């Protein structure tokens, strides 16, 4: 009985344990499924979007394609820079693309197109020979030699060891080895090197020049057989003007310059993108570049492209209208060339090699013309040629001579050195320990004359300017053989005054690489040089600074920033009319000089007398002009420091001229600079004044003609006009 009862109790106990264990198991299963369901819900609801983005980022890869750069026009809508479409064959390398696959495609392309091999380098040939002859390449460095080299580099020098073996292999490839690469092999190599130059998922142009219609068609028909190959339209930059300040772009072959690579890559550029390299093209790169089309290559898990979808059609770059007048630029360029050539043929002009003319609107700062011409040796032909050197107008500086005397007088007013209309006797000055200081017209004291500020400008009195510098330097009076004891801050004061006109500081022109000129020494033992400073024969200034300086006087003391950009527009829709106006450049006043209206008017009157006064130094050129104008001539004695280093220090004369017109309501200001025009100290031509007069005549002639022919009214659709010049310069021909 008891035994049966015991058995029954054991059975019940086992059943209870089994039930308990089953309950525990079901509870654990419930917890596991609860966690899984909760986790699934969390992934779908909370992090679902993030995982979708991650999935898309691994399966859809953006690829940029080319669009035209923005076109550039002159102020009247004439084309200056355009784009020329051309057939192109490209190759896009995938992340999973293998070397032998690329080589196979190169071989196929070589049967369809003719690829020049003129860009193939020795290194390219060596690498390709190694690729084609792996066993022979291996034999160039025997295993025993490899083992010895490996021991030298040690266990941690695998990278250095591999590089050393590669270099040694290339050194031992003979000319006989490379001679096996000829004919079709060279064509395959030329194609393969372009394919290798590309980056993953970035279209690389294999052939973008001289692609015939037949080649284009043959490749297009076989695209399905050529993974990664595509036929498309590329754009070649074309300049329709020789004006150098338009700048240039790189070619796709060159791509982004190394010194700017990180800058552009950070802005989503591709390495082989065409970018602005200088001047206007570089300054306004962000506007001209445009928005590239973007396509997405849909890939499978193996990284193979299964579809291509365009997600953004792209947009050409914005179009720029400049302040430059092509017609005026052409006329002024010919004037400078004619006068420069004429002067170059004369005795004493063997160091003359350049001339500049800048013309701008003094009230708006619009640069109407920037002329620079320079004789330079062609590196290929070794012949001397006359080139466009317009950028030299703001990147090179010269002694300006008497043209800056207007700034000297106004700076004297600022420091109360003398009063408006005050007179001074123009006579040679003699200081202890220095040479005589005199005006050009009164070197020997036979023509002493009482000068006011107006007549001092009219006759270009040096002595009057010397007195200005002396008084600014704390020397109120003069007597013969006195010590020229000037205050230590004389240079600082005079330069501070000159800076207000833009002399010795940046003008703010919207082009890169502007220079400010060279300051003379502030050596306290040479304070007498302050007298030379006052007549423009110490510090140097750029032609652009001189144009801004005279514009400041013409504009009643307001210094306006010179600029070359006039308008930014949307791309033209039809190629015949200008696109929508997005931005119009407004005048920017940088400062006003610290002079009263009466003081400015006094200097303006003196500059007017230069042109019409009985003793005016430019009366013979402007005295009978049909328009009113004012200006100042200048001649600076300067040691030569040009391209011919064997003549450094040779005594020369630099001729300058600045002015503005009309006198009462100026619309144009101009500056002419002819550095090192002659080594003759007398009997030379006034070529700067000749250029100035011819240039202003041309300005009013062109202005009257354009006003008569004007066919554009603000608010209406403006027509695009053909280029004024017949010159065509393609980006790969510059």
C-alpha positions in Angstrom: 0.0 0.0 0.0 2.6 2.3 1.1 4.7 1.4 -2.0 1.8 2.2 -4.3 1.2 5.5 -2.6 4.9 6.4 -3.0 4.8 5.6 -6.7 1.7 7.8 -7.1 3.4 10.7 -5.3 6.5 10.4 -7.5 4.4 10.4 -10.6 2.5 13.5 -9.5 5.8 15.2 -8.6 7.3 14.5 -12.0 4.2 15.8 -13.7 4.3 19.0 -11.8 8.0 19.5 -12.6 7.3 18.9 -16.3 4.5 21.3 -16.2 6.7 23.9 -14.5 9.5 23.4 -17.0 7.1 23.7 -19.9 5.7 27.0 -18.4 9.3 28.3 -18.0 10.0 27.3 -21.6 6.9 29.0 -23.0 7.7 32.1 -20.9 11.2 32.2 -22.3 9.9 31.8 -25.9 7.3 34.5 -25.2 10.1 36.9 -24.0 12.3 36.1 -27.0 9.5 36.7 -29.5 8.5 39.9 -27.6 12.1 41.1 -27.9 12.2 40.2 -31.6 8.9 41.9 -32.3 9.9 45.0 -30.3 13.3 45.1 -32.1 11.6 44.7 -35.5 9.2 47.5 -34.7 12.0 49.7 -33.5 14.0 49.1 -36.7 11.0 49.7 -38.9 9.5 52.7 -37.1 12.4 54.5 -35.4 15.4 53.7 -37.6 13.7 52.7 -40.8 14.4 55.9 -42.7 18.1 55.7 -41.7 18.5 52.2 -42.9 16.7 53.1 -46.2 19.2 55.9 -46.6 22.1 53.6 -45.9 20.7 51.1 -48.4 20.3 53.8 -51.1 23.8 55.1 -50.4 25.2 51.7 -51.1 23.1 50.9 -54.2 22.7 54.4 -55.8 25.9 56.3 -56.5 25.7 59.9 -57.9 27.8 60.6 -61.0 28.5 64.1 -62.4 28.4 64.9 -66.1 29.6 67.9 -68.0 27.5 71.1 -68.7 28.5 74.2 -70.6 30.3 77.0 -68.7 28.5 80.4 -68.7 29.2 82.6 -71.7 30.8 86.0 -71.3 29.7 89.2 -73.1 31.0 92.8 -73.3 28.9 95.7 -72.0 26.9 95.9 -75.3 26.1 92.2 -75.4 28.9 91.1 -77.8 30.3 87.6 -77.3 33.7 87.5 -75.7 33.8 83.9 -74.5 31.7 81.0 -75.9 31.5 77.2 -75.8 32.0 75.0 -78.7 30.2 71.6 -78.6 32.2 68.5 -79.7 31.7 64.8 -79.9 33.3 62.9 -77.0 33.8 59.3 -76.0 34.0 58.7 -72.2 34.7 55.8 -69.9 33.4 55.4 -66.3 35.2 53.0 -64.1 33.2 51.1 -61.4 34.5 50.1 -58.0 34.5 46.5 -59.1 36.2 47.0 -62.5 39.2 44.9 -62.9 42.4 45.7 -64.8 42.0 43.0 -67.4 38.4 44.1 -68.1 39.6 47.7 -68.8 42.3 46.3 -71.0 39.8 44.3 -73.0 37.6 47.4 -73.5 40.7 49.4 -74.6 41.4 46.7 -77.2 37.8 46.9 -78.5 37.9 50.7 -78.7 41.1 50.6 -80.6 39.2 48.8 -83.4 36.6 51.5 -83.5 38.4 54.8 -83.1 41.8 56.3 -84.0 43.6 57.4 -80.9 46.7 59.6 -81.2 49.6 58.4 -79.0 51.4 61.8 -78.7 50.5 62.1 -75.0 52.0 58.7 -74.1 55.0 59.1 -71.8 58.0 56.8 -71.1 56.4 55.8 -67.8 53.2 54.8 -69.6 55.1 52.6 -72.0 57.0 50.9 -69.2 53.9 50.2 -67.1 52.1 48.9 -70.2 55.0 46.6 -71.1 55.0 45.2 -67.6 51.2 44.6 -67.9 51.6 42.9 -71.3 54.7 40.9 -70.2 54.3 39.9 -66.6 56.8 36.9 -66.7 59.5 38.9 -68.5 59.0 41.7 -66.0 59.4 39.3 -63.2 62.7 38.1 -64.6 64.1 41.7 -64.6 64.7 41.3 -60.8 65.7 37.7 -60.0 64.4 36.0 -56.8 67.8 36.0 -55.2 68.0 39.8 -55.6 64.5 40.2 -54.3 65.3 38.2 -51.2 68.4 40.3 -50.6 66.3 43.5 -51.0 63.6 42.1 -48.7 66.2 41.5 -46.0 67.4 45.0 -46.3 64.0 46.5 -45.8 63.0 44.1 -43.0 59.6 42.8 -42.0 58.0 46.3 -41.8 59.3 47.5 -45.1 56.9 45.7 -47.5 55.7 48.9 -49.1 59.2 50.3 -49.6 60.4 46.9 -50.9 57.6 46.8 -53.5 58.4 50.3 -54.7 62.1 49.5 -54.9 61.4 46.4 -57.0 59.0 48.3 -59.3 61.6 51.1 -59.8 64.4 48.6 -60.6 62.1 46.7 -63.0 61.4 49.9 -65.0 65.1 50.8 -65.0 65.9 47.5 -66.6 63.3 47.7 -69.4 65.3 48.2 -72.5 64.6 50.2 -75.7 64.3 46.8 -77.5 61.6 45.8 -75.0 59.6 49.0 -75.6 60.1 48.6 -79.4 57.6 45.8 -79.2 54.9 48.4 -78.4 54.1 49.7 -81.8 51.2 50.1 -84.2 47.9 48.9 -82.7 49.6 48.3 -79.3 50.4 52.0 -79.0 46.9 52.9 -79.8 45.6 50.5 -77.2 48.1 52.0 -74.7 46.9 55.5 -75.5 43.3 54.5 -74.8 44.2 52.5 -71.7 46.2 55.4 -70.1 43.1 57.7 -70.4 40.9 55.0 -68.9 43.3 54.6 -66.0 43.4 58.4 -65.4 39.8 58.5 -64.4 38.4 58.0 -61.0 35.7 55.5 -59.9 32.2 56.6 -61.0 33.6 59.7 -62.7 33.3 59.9 -66.5 36.8 60.2 -68.0 37.1 61.6 -71.6 38.9 59.0 -73.7 38.7 61.1 -76.9 37.3 64.5 -76.9 39.0 66.2 -79.8 38.5 65.4 -83.5 36.0 62.6 -82.9 34.6 62.0 -86.4 30.9 61.3 -86.9 31.9 57.8 -88.1 33.8 57.1 -84.9 31.0 58.5 -82.8 28.4 56.3 -84.6 30.5 53.1 -84.5 31.0 53.4 -80.7 27.4 54.4 -80.2 26.2 51.2 -81.9 28.3 49.0 -79.6 27.7 50.6 -76.2 26.0 47.4 -75.0 29.2 45.5 -75.6 31.4 48.1 -74.0 30.6 48.4 -70.2 31.4 51.9 -68.9 31.8 53.4 -72.4 29.5 56.2 -73.4 29.2 58.7 -76.3 28.3 62.2 -75.3 28.8 65.9 -76.0 31.6 67.8 -74.4 32.2 71.6 -74.4 35.4 73.3 -75.4 36.0 76.9 -74.1 36.4 79.4 -77.0 37.7 83.0 -76.6 36.4 85.4 -79.3 38.7 88.2 -78.1 42.5 88.4 -77.5 41.9 90.3 -74.2 44.2 88.5 -71.7 42.2 89.5 -68.6 39.4 87.2 -69.7 41.6 84.5 -68.4 41.6 80.9 -69.3 40.4 77.5 -68.1 42.1 74.2 -67.7 41.4 71.3 -70.1 39.8 68.0 -68.9 43.2 66.4 -69.6 44.9 68.7 -67.1 42.0 69.0 -64.7 42.2 70.9 -61.5 45.6 72.4 -60.7 47.4 70.6 -57.8 47.6 73.8 -55.8 43.9 74.2 -55.8 42.9 70.5 -55.7 41.7 70.4 -52.1 39.8 73.6 -52.5 37.7 72.4 -55.4 37.3 68.8 -54.2 35.7 70.2 -51.0 33.2 71.9 -53.3 32.1 68.7 -55.1 34.3 69.1 -58.2 35.8 66.1 -60.0 39.6 66.0 -60.5 39.3 66.2 -64.3 36.9 69.1 -64.2 37.5 72.2 -66.4 38.1 75.2 -64.0 38.9 78.8 -64.3 42.7 79.3 -64.0 43.1 83.0 -64.2 41.5 86.5 -64.2 37.8 86.6 -65.1 37.5 82.9 -65.5 39.0 82.3 -62.1 37.4 85.2 -60.3 33.9 84.2 -61.2 34.4 80.4 -61.3 31.4 79.8 -59.0 29.1 81.6 -61.4 30.5 80.3 -64.6 30.9 76.6 -63.7 27.1 75.8 -63.6 25.3 72.9 -62.0 26.3 69.5 -63.4 23.7 66.9 -64.4 23.5 64.1 -61.8 22.7 60.5 -62.7 22.6 57.5 -60.3 24.0 54.2 -61.2 21.8 51.5 -59.7 24.0 48.6 -58.7 23.3 45.1 -57.4 25.0 43.4 -54.4 28.0 42.5 -56.6 28.5 46.2 -57.5 27.4 45.7 -61.1 25.5 48.6 -62.7 21.9 47.4 -63.6 20.3 50.7 -64.4 21.1 54.5 -64.7 18.6 57.1 -63.7 18.9 60.9 -64.1 18.0 62.7 -60.9 19.0 66.2 -62.0 19.2 67.5 -65.5 21.9 70.1 -64.6 22.1 73.7 -65.7 24.7 75.7 -67.7 26.7 78.3 -65.8 25.5 81.8 -65.3 26.3 84.3 -68.0 28.4 87.4 -67.3 28.2 90.8 -69.0 31.4 92.8 -68.4 31.9 96.5 -68.4 34.4 96.3 -71.2 33.4 97.8 -74.6 34.8 95.6 -77.4 34.6 98.3 -80.0 36.4 100.8 -77.9 38.9 98.2 -76.7 39.8 97.4 -80.3 40.3 101.0 -81.3 42.4 101.8 -78.2 44.5 98.7 -78.6 45.4 99.7 -82.1 46.3 103.2 -81.0 48.6 101.9 -78.3 50.2 99.4 -80.7 50.8 102.1 -83.3 52.4 104.5 -81.0 54.4 101.9 -79.2 55.7 100.5 -82.5 56.5 104.0 -83.7 58.4 104.9 -80.6 60.2 101.5 -80.4 61.9 102.3 -83.8 63.5 105.5 -82.5 66.9 106.1 -81.1 67.2 105.6 -77.3 64.2 103.3 -77.1 66.0 99.9 -76.9 64.7 99.2 -73.4 61.1 100.1 -74.3 58.9 97.0 -74.3 55.4 97.9 -73.0 52.7 100.5 -72.7 49.4 100.7 -70.8 46.1 102.5 -71.1 43.2 102.2 -68.6 39.9 103.9 -69.2 37.0 103.9 -66.7 33.9 105.7 -65.7 34.9 107.8 -62.6 31.4 107.9 -61.2 30.5 104.2 -61.4 33.9 102.5 -61.4 33.1 100.6 -64.6 36.2 99.7 -66.5 35.6 100.5 -70.2 39.0 99.4 -71.5 42.2 97.9 -70.1 44.9 98.0 -72.6 48.4 96.5 -72.1 50.8 95.7 -74.9 54.3 94.1 -74.5 57.1 92.9 -76.7 58.0 89.4 -75.7 60.0 86.6 -77.2 58.0 83.6 -78.4 59.5 80.6 -76.6 58.8 78.4 -79.7 59.9 80.6 -82.6 62.3 82.8 -80.6 60.9 85.8 -82.4 59.8 89.0 -80.7 56.1 89.4 -80.7 53.6 92.0 -79.5 51.3 90.3 -77.0 48.3 91.4 -75.0 49.5 92.4 -71.5 46.3 93.9 -70.1 46.8 92.2 -66.7 50.0 94.1 -66.3 47.8 97.2 -65.7 47.2 96.0 -62.2 50.0 93.5 -61.6 53.0 95.8 -62.4 54.0 99.2 -61.0 56.1 102.1 -62.1 57.3 105.6 -61.1 54.4 107.9 -62.2 56.2 111.3 -62.3 54.3 114.6 -62.2 50.9 113.0 -62.8 50.5 112.5 -59.1 51.0 116.2 -58.2 47.2 116.6 -57.8 47.4 114.2 -54.9 50.5 116.1 -53.5 48.6 119.4 -53.5 45.4 117.9 -51.9 47.6 116.1 -49.3 49.2 119.5 -48.5 45.8 121.0 -47.9 44.9 118.1 -45.5 47.9 118.9 -43.3 47.5 122.7 -43.6 50.8 123.0 -45.3 49.5 126.0 -47.3 46.2 127.7 -48.1 44.1 127.5 -51.3 45.6 129.9 -53.8 48.8 130.5 -51.8 51.8 131.6 -53.9 55.4 130.4 -53.8 58.4 131.5 -55.8 59.6 128.8 -58.2 63.4 128.9 -58.0 66.1 126.3 -57.7 66.6 125.1 -54.1 70.0 124.4 -52.5 70.3 122.2 -49.4 73.5 121.4 -47.5 74.9 118.1 -48.6 72.5 117.5 -51.6 72.3 118.3 -55.2 70.2 121.2 -56.5 66.4 120.7 -56.6 64.6 122.5 -59.3 61.7 122.5 -61.7 62.3 121.2 -65.2 61.5 124.6 -66.8 63.8 126.5 -64.5 66.9 124.4 -63.9 69.3 127.4 -63.7 67.2 130.0 -62.0 66.8 132.2 -65.2 63.0 131.8 -65.2 62.0 132.4 -61.5 58.2 132.7 -61.4 55.6 133.2 -58.7 53.4 130.1 -58.6 50.0 129.4 -57.1 48.6 125.9 -56.6 46.7 126.2 -59.9 49.7 127.5 -62.0 52.0 125.0 -60.3 49.8 122.2 -61.7 49.5 123.9 -65.1 53.2 124.3 -65.5 54.2 121.2 -63.5 56.3 123.0 -60.9 58.5 120.7 -59.0 59.5 123.4 -56.5 55.9 124.0 -55.4 55.6 120.3 -54.6 58.9 120.4 -52.8 57.5 123.1 -50.5 54.4 121.0 -49.9 56.6 118.1 -48.7 58.9 120.3 -46.7 55.9 121.9 -44.8 54.3 118.5 -44.2 57.7 117.4 -42.8 57.8 120.3 -40.4 60.0 122.7 -42.3 58.0 126.0 -42.6 60.5 128.1 -44.5 63.6 127.9 -46.8 66.9 129.6 -47.1 69.9 128.6 -49.3 72.3 126.0 -48.0 70.0 125.1 -45.1 69.8 121.6 -43.6 66.9 119.6 -44.9 65.7 118.5 -41.5 62.3 116.9 -41.9 60.3 115.1 -39.2 60.5 111.3 -39.0 56.9 110.9 -39.9 57.0 112.7 -43.3 56.7 109.6 -45.4 53.9 108.2 -43.2 51.9 111.4 -43.5 52.3 111.7 -47.3 51.5 108.1 -48.0 48.5 108.3 -45.7 47.2 111.2 -47.9 48.0 109.3 -51.2 46.3 106.2 -50.0 43.0 108.1 -50.0 43.3 108.3 -53.8 44.2 104.6 -54.2 47.9 105.3 -54.7 50.0 102.7 -52.9 47.0 100.5 -51.8 44.8 98.0 -53.6 42.1 99.6 -55.8 39.8 96.7 -55.1 39.4 95.6 -58.7 37.5 92.4 -59.1 40.4 90.4 -60.6 43.0 88.3 -58.9 46.7 89.1 -58.3 46.4 92.8 -57.9 49.7 94.5 -56.7 50.1 97.7 -54.8 53.6 98.8 -56.0 56.9 99.2 -54.2 57.5 101.7 -51.4 60.7 103.6 -51.3 62.9 103.2 -48.2 61.8 105.0 -45.0 65.5 105.3 -44.0 65.7 108.4 -41.8 69.0 109.3 -43.3 67.2 109.7 -46.7 64.3 111.9 -45.6 65.2 114.2 -48.5 63.6 111.6 -50.7 60.3 112.9 -49.5 60.8 115.7 -52.1 61.2 113.1 -54.8 58.1 111.4 -53.4 56.1 114.6 -53.9 56.9 114.6 -57.6 56.2 110.9 -58.3 59.8 109.7 -58.4 60.1 107.4 -55.3 57.2 105.0 -54.8 55.8 103.1 -57.7 52.1 102.8 -58.8 50.1 100.6 -61.1 48.3 102.0 -64.1 45.1 100.9 -62.5 45.9 102.9 -59.3 46.6 106.0 -61.5 43.2 105.6 -63.1 41.5 105.4 -59.8 43.4 108.4 -58.5 42.4 110.7 -61.3 38.8 109.3 -61.1 38.7 110.3 -57.4 39.6 113.9 -58.3 37.1 113.9 -61.2 34.4 112.4 -58.9 34.7 115.3 -56.4 36.8 113.3 -53.9 34.9 110.0 -53.9 37.1 107.0 -54.5 35.1 104.4 -56.4 36.1 100.7 -56.6 36.9 99.8 -60.2 35.1 96.7 -61.5 34.9 94.6 -64.6 31.6 92.7 -63.9 28.5 94.6 -65.0 25.7 92.0 -64.9 25.0 88.4 -64.0 22.3 86.7 -66.1 20.6 83.3 -66.5 21.7 81.3 -69.5 20.2 82.3 -72.8 17.3 80.1 -73.7 17.5 80.5 -77.5 21.1 81.6 -78.0 19.8 84.8 -79.6 18.6 86.9 -76.7 20.2 87.6 -73.2 18.9 85.5 -70.3 17.0 87.0 -67.3 18.9 89.6 -65.3 19.9 88.3 -61.9 22.3 90.9 -60.6 23.5 94.3 -61.7 26.8 95.6 -60.2 26.3 98.8 -58.3 29.0 101.5 -57.7 30.9 101.0 -54.5 32.4 104.1 -52.8 35.5 103.1 -50.9 36.1 106.5 -49.2 36.1 110.2 -49.6 39.3 112.2 -49.4 39.8 114.5 -46.4 39.5 117.7 -48.4 36.8 120.4 -48.7 34.9 121.0 -52.0 36.8 124.3 -52.4 40.1 122.5 -52.2 39.1 119.8 -54.7 37.7 122.5 -57.1 41.0 124.3 -56.9 43.0 121.2 -58.0 40.4 120.5 -60.7 40.9 124.0 -62.0 44.7 123.5 -62.1 44.3 120.2 -64.1 42.0 122.0 -66.5 44.7 124.6 -67.1 47.1 121.8 -68.0 45.0 121.3 -71.1 44.0 124.9 -71.9 46.3 127.3 -70.0 49.0 129.3 -71.8 51.7 127.3 -70.0 49.8 124.1 -69.9 52.1 121.1 -70.5 49.4 119.3 -72.6 47.9 122.4 -74.3 49.4 121.4 -77.7 47.4 118.2 -77.5 44.1 119.1 -75.9 43.9 122.9 -76.4 41.6 122.6 -79.5 39.6 119.5 -78.4 35.9 119.6 -79.2 35.1 118.4 -75.7 36.2 119.8 -72.3 38.8 117.8 -70.4 41.4 118.1 -67.6 44.5 116.1 -66.8 48.2 116.0 -65.9 51.3 114.9 -67.8 54.2 113.2 -66.1 57.9 112.3 -66.7 59.8 110.2 -64.2 63.5 109.5 -64.2 63.8 105.8 -63.3 66.5 103.1 -63.3 65.5 100.3 -65.6 64.2 97.1 -64.0 62.5 95.2 -66.8 63.1 91.9 -68.5 66.7 92.6 -69.7 68.6 92.1 -66.5 71.9 93.0 -68.1 70.7 96.6 -68.4 69.4 96.9 -64.8 69.9 100.4 -63.4 70.2 102.1 -66.7 68.9 105.6 -66.5 65.6 105.9 -68.4 62.5 108.1 -68.6 58.9 106.7 -68.0 56.2 108.9 -69.5 52.7 109.1 -68.0 49.4 110.9 -68.5 46.1 111.0 -66.6 42.9 112.9 -67.2 39.1 112.9 -67.4 36.3 114.3 -69.6 34.0 116.1 -69.9 35.4 118.5 -67.3 32.1 119.5 -65.7 30.3 116.1 -65.7 33.0 113.4 -66.1 32.0 110.2 -67.8 35.5 108.9 -68.6 38.8 108.9 -66.8 42.1 107.6 -68.2 45.7 106.8 -67.4 48.6 106.1 -69.8 51.9 104.7 -68.7 54.9 104.0 -70.9 57.7 102.6 -68.7 61.4 103.1 -69.8 60.3 104.8 -73.0 63.7 106.3 -73.7 67.2 106.7 -72.4 67.3 110.3 -73.8 67.0 112.9 -71.2 65.8 115.6 -73.6 64.4 115.8 -77.1 62.0 112.9 -76.6 58.4 112.6 -77.9 55.4 113.2 -75.7 54.0 109.8 -76.7 51.9 109.4 -73.5 50.0 112.6 -74.3 49.6 111.5 -77.9 48.0 108.2 -76.8 45.8 110.0 -74.3 44.4 112.5 -76.9 43.8 109.8 -79.5 42.2 107.6 -76.9 39.7 110.3 -75.7 38.9 111.2 -79.3 38.1 107.5 -79.9 36.0 107.3 -76.8 33.7 110.1 -77.9 33.6 108.9 -81.4 32.5 105.4 -80.4 30.1 106.7 -77.8 28.4 109.0 -80.3 28.2 106.1 -82.8 26.7 103.7 -80.3 24.2 106.2 -79.0 23.0 106.7 -82.6 22.8 103.0 -83.3 21.4 102.0 -79.9 18.9 99.3 -80.3 18.4 98.3 -76.6 16.1 99.9 -74.1 16.2 98.8 -70.5 13.3 96.6 -69.7 13.2 95.0 -73.2 14.8 91.8 -74.4 18.4 92.4 -75.3 19.8 90.7 -78.4 23.1 88.9 -78.3 25.5 90.4 -80.7 28.3 88.7 -82.6 31.9 89.1 -81.4 33.6 92.3 -82.5 36.9 90.5 -83.0 37.4 87.8 -85.7 40.0 86.1 -83.5 39.1 82.6 -82.2 41.2 81.1 -79.4 40.3 77.6 -78.2 41.3 76.5 -74.7 43.8 74.0 -75.9 45.5 76.5 -78.2 46.3 79.2 -75.7 
